[in-house]
Amino acid sequence: MAQARPVVASPVGVNVKLVKESHAGFLAATRQEWWDALLKLVSDNLLRRKMGMDGRREVERKYCTDVIAPRLIDLFREVAGQAESARR
């Protein structure tokens, strides 16, 4: 998704939420579903591009370092503050 490419993923774990929310590809549980999803992507250039761009936007919106870094910094500060309080 970060490379603006559509995905076909197994419907397990975070894949289910990520693919459904981003509209970046297809979920496929069976061999036939995988085949059908790949065939759709191979035969429809506009669909490939749209799904790829949708996925890229989702990555930029939720997972890029500009988004994640401030959250991590806040988390580290919170943990450090709790550790400091526990030592007192």
DAMO-V691643 format. One line per field, one symbol per residue. psi: psi as a letter, one per 40 degrees, with the letter a starting at -180 (. if undefined). A space follows every 50 residues. Layout:
psi=???
This chain:
psi=ddefhiihiigibeddddddddfeaihhdiddddddddddddegdddddd ddddddddddddeidddddddddddddddddddddde.
